């Protein structure tokens, strides 16, 4: 029975692992590699001017991971040698035994000028279809803002996902560049991806991919759970993230965290209470919202006539059992009857406790 490979073309990979049919030219290959390692671009250009060297320009050689001269230059950041090789016709997207392109290894090692030169000579910003990762994911993970911008400007997709098998589909929703930038705390990379059109909800626009994920986690929820700085939450909200997708409260998320406060403010559920104790997390319930916790509907007109515009409710600690009654409002557990009533008279704010 035949089994199709969705991740790797095994035949292709084994062909990359096979040694050459003969050892002819091994000495010349060694000379090319040595010139590249020393970034001796003049010697390299002189060698490549001879046919017996130029025919080996795309040959993989060396110990460990056999490399073409171009991959070697990209790995070491030898920009002058890299330009000479490209000028003499080196294959810009040649693969090594790991299905990594020269661009991939240049990004991996943070050689931004080599990245620029490779992209200008037509290197694919997507990397190889045979590799489960991509240059963009590496740049987002490592916080390489300049490299990330180059990749995006040359057509890299901000919603790219790691290439995972179906049995690992539940991990796909957390494998995009936005998730990686947030997880590693790279705010500028995060901002840049959003500016180039990254989806602020799931970092994925393919419904077919999301359909295979049992419980997809939004970026808002992920940032809240991992305690990301409030600027990450603020950016997601500013770029149109659906603030009603994550459930509130989230287990393990502090109710008084900056991120949670920003989310609740975006929903119109949180404000500032003058009499609240410092560090107290409060929910704001407008009187126009029915039912208001702890307030009889019959009293709403009377309270409103006094200038009261809504109620402030403290968010209890997770697992609190001290409250006689618990209200679930907007997905947040709210105690009763411990309420702040907030209003204004002649422009002066007051609070009833």
N, C-alpha and C positions, 0 to 999 in steps of 0.2 A: 504494500500500500504506500502511495506517495504522500509525503507530508510537505506542505508548502512552508517556506521560511518567510515570515513577515518582517523580521528584523535584519537578518544578514543573509547575503548570498554566500553560502558555505563554499561553493565552488570558487567564487571570487577570492575568498579569504585564503583557501588552501593554495591557490595559484600565487598569491602574494608571499606565502611562506616557502615556496619551492625555491631552491638555489638555481642559478643559471645553468644552462646546458653544458657550459664549459667554463674554464677559469681564464679564458683569453681576455686580456684587458684588465686583469686584476691590479697590475702594477700601475696602469694609467688611472684607474679608479681611485687608487690610494693617493696618487699625486693630486687629483682633483679635490679629494676630501681634505688633504693636508692644507692646500691653498685656502679652502673655505674656512677651516678651523682657525687659521691664522689671519683670516680676513685680508689675505694678500690678493686684492682684486686685480692688480697688474699682472701677477703671475698667472692667475686664473684666466684672465682675458687672453694672455699669450698661449696658454695651453688649449683653450677652446677654439683658437684660430686654426688649430690642426685637426684634420678629420678624425684621426685615431682617438682623439680625446672627445671631440664633439659628439661622436656617435654614442658615447657613454654618459651623456649629460643627464639622462633619465634612469640610469642604472642604479639599483639599490645595492649597497655594499656596506661593509663594516661589521663590527661585533655587536652583540646585543640585538637591538632593533635595527635591521638593515635600513639604510636611509639613502635617498637620492641626495645629490649635492644641494638641491634647493631646500629640501626639508632640513638638512643639516644647518644651512645658513639661517633659516627661519627659527630654528630651535635656539641657536646661539646668538641671534640678533646681529648677525654679520650683514649689515645693510648694503655695504658696497659690493660684497660678493653676490648677494642676492640680486642686486640690480644687473650685474654682469650676466648672471645665469639667465635671468628673464630676457635680457637683450639678445642672448644667443639661442633663445627658443625653448628653454626648459618648460616642461608641462606644469602649468600653474596649479592645477588641482590633482596632481599625482598623489596616490594613496600609499601609506606605509602598511605594515602588517596589522596595525590596529585600526585601519580604515580612517586614519587621520590625515587631513590635508595639510600642506605647509601653512595655510592661514590658521588652521586650528591650533597648531603647535606655537605659532607666533603669538596668538591671543593667549594661549595657556601660559606662556612665559612673559607676557606683558611687554612685548616688543612692538610698540605702537607704530614706529616708523616703518618697520617691516610689514605690519598689517596694512598701512597706507599704500606701500609700494605694490603689494600683492593685489589689493583691491583695484588699484589703478590699472593693473595688467589683466583684469578680468576674473580674478579669483571669485568663486561663488561665496557670498556671505553666509550661505546656509550650511556650509560644510559638506560632508558626505552623507548620502542617503544610507550608507552601510554602517554609519556610526550612530550609536544611541544618544549622543549628545550633539551640541552645536556650538559654534563660536560665540553666539549671542548669549547662551546660557552661561558659558564660562565667564564672559565679561561681566554679566549681571552678578554672578556669584562672587567674583573677585573685586567688585567695585571699580572696574576699569572704565571710568566715565568717558574718556577720550576715545578709547577703542570702541566702546558701545555706540557712541555717536557716529563713528565712521561706518560701523556695520549697518546701523539703521539708515544712514544716508545712502548706502549702496544697496538697499533693498531687503535687509534682514527683517523678518516678521516679528513685531513686538509680542504677538500672541503665540509664539512657537512653543510647542510642548515637546518634552523628551519623548523619544520613540520607545514606548513600552509595550509589552505583549498584553493581550486581553486580560489574562489572569491578574495583571498588576494594574488594571485600569483605575482602581480606586485611588491610586497614587498620582494619577495623571493630573487631577485637579490641583495638586500642590507642586507641580513640577515646572511651571512657567517662569519666565524671567522676573516677573513682578514678585512672585512668592520668594524667589531666591534673594532678590535685592532686599526685601523686607526682613527675611530671616537672618541675613548677615548685616543688617543695619546700614545699607548703602542708600541713603536718602536721595542723593543726586541722581543715581542710576534709576531709582524708583520714579523720580519726577520726569526724567528724560524719556522713559518708556511710556509713561502716560501722555506726554506731549506728542509722541509719535503714534498714538492711537491704541495703546494697550487697553484691553477691556478691564474696567475697574472692578467688576464683580467677580469674575472667575478667571481672568487672564486667558480666556478661551472663547472663541466665537463660533465654534463648531458644535452644534447641538447634538450631533451624533456622538461626539466624544463625551459630552456631559451626560448623555443618556446611559452610558455604560458605567457611570460612577454611582455607587449606591447612595452615598451621602456627600455630595459635593460641598466643600467648604468655601465660602466667599473669602475674598481678601480681607474684608472688614473683620470677619470673625477670626480669621487666622492672625491678623495683626493684634486684635484684642487679646486673644489667648496667649500669644507670645510676648505680651507686654511691650509692643513696639512703641516708640516715641509718638506722641500725639500728632506730630507733623505728618506721619504716614497716614493716620486716620483723616486728618484735615485734607490732605491731597486727594485721597479717594473720594471724599465727599464733594470737594470742589470739581472733580472731574466726572461727577455724575453717578457715583456708585449708588445702588439702591439701598437706602438706609433701613429699609424694612425687611431685608432678607435675613440678616442674622437674628437669632433668637436672643432675647434678653430676659433674665440675666444669663450669662454664660458661666458654666462651672469653671472655677479657677480664675475668673476675672474679677478683680477688685471693683466693687461698685463705685468707689470714689476715684477711680483712675481717670487720668486726663482723657484717655481714649474713649472710655465709656461716657464721660461727660459730653464730649464732642458729638458722639453718636446720638445721645438723648436730646441734645440741643437741636441737632439736625432734624429730629423727629418732632420738635416742638414740645418736648416733654420735660425739659429741664431748664431752670432759671437760677437766679441768685436770691437767697432768702437772707435779709439783714440780720435776723435774730438767730439764725442757725449756728450751732457750734462749729468751730473751725474743723474742717475735714469731714463735715457731715455731708453725705450725698443725699440730695433731695430730688423728688419728682414733682413736676408742676402739672396740675390738672385744671385747665380752664373751666369756668362754670358752664360754658357752652357744651362741654363734653358730658354726656350722661351715660351711666350714673357717676357722680362724683363720690369717691369713697368717704364714708362717714357723715355724709350730708344728705338729709332727707330731701327728696325732690320738691316737697312742699315749701321748704325753707329757701330754695334757690332764689326766688324773686326778692325775698326780704333781704337776704345777704347781699344780693347784687345791688339793691337800692342803697346800701350803706357804702358802696364804692368798692366792695370786695370783687376781685376779678378771678379768683381761683384759689386752689388749695395747694399747700406744700406738704409733701409726705416724705419722711425719712425712709431710706432703703435699709431694711434690717440686714444684719450679718447673715451670710449663708448658714443655713441649718438652725437659725434661731427658733426656739420653741416657747418664748416668753409671751408672745402676743396672743391675746384671747381670740382674735379673729384675723384672718389673712385674706386680703383681696388680691386678685390677679388682674392687674390692669396693664394693658399694652405689653403683656409678656413679662412684667416686673412684679415681684412679690412686694406688696405694700401693706404695712400694718394698720390696724384700726383699733382704737380711735385716736392714736397718737398723731395729731395733725397740726400743721401750721396753717392759719388762715391769713391770707395776704391781700391787702388792698391799698387804696390810697384815698386821702381826703385832702382836697385843695392842693394836690400835687405832692403831698407828704405821704411817704410809704409807712405802713405800720403792719405789725404781725400780731395775731392773737394766738396764744398757745393754750 
